[in-house]
Amino acid sequence: MIEVRGVNKRYANGFEALKNVSFNIAQGEMVFLTGDSGAGKSTLLKLIAGIELPSSGNVEINKQNLTRLRAAGLAVLRRNIGLVFQDHKLLFDRTVFDNVVLPLYINGYKPSDMVRRVRAALDKVGLLDREKAFPIALSGGEQQRLCIARAIVNRPTMLVADEPTGNLDATHGAAIFELFHSFNQVGTTVVVSTHDHTHIERLKPRVLHLEHGRLAQ
């Protein structure tokens, strides 16, 4: 499913975010990325999602080398990846419902299916009663849950989440990880970065730990 081989990532300012990182993630695995702030977790997730490209080395998703894909190919690939990042990328001139429906609209779902899927996703994250609200009216935690609803609405084959519960209280945070776990149970590959070891102890996923840009043994 995911193959990372000898990946290095150096930014224009000279900072080395990742150094010779290699690992495999099989279809249907749940994997947590851990490490201190600045260890390279967010960078690694962006490489897996094709948002950024490595300075050297290869990232392959379903045997497709992301460094060799054109922009159109990357766009098609991302349709099967649910993304939850800390910069929410919400459309503030659209309602909660309209934000969540966008991936379904892009993928050509029938209107009746779109309504059903959007409301099911909003219900799972506790926002069904806010479907007509605009994101600006939501709290930070609610905006995070809105992003998660948008990421899962089309039932992607892979879910990539960067600190998805960072703005949530313990109760909502636990509910979100249980939601991720339920998707994993039906075959979705889940890759999540987190500082919260409570979820690791409860769900017992495979853990990849980064230290200063390197994968710890």
Summary of the structure (lengths in Angstrom):
residues: 217
radius of gyration: 17.0
end to end distance: 21.5
largest distance: 50.3
contacts: 681
relative contact order: 0.20
helix: 40%
strand: 25%
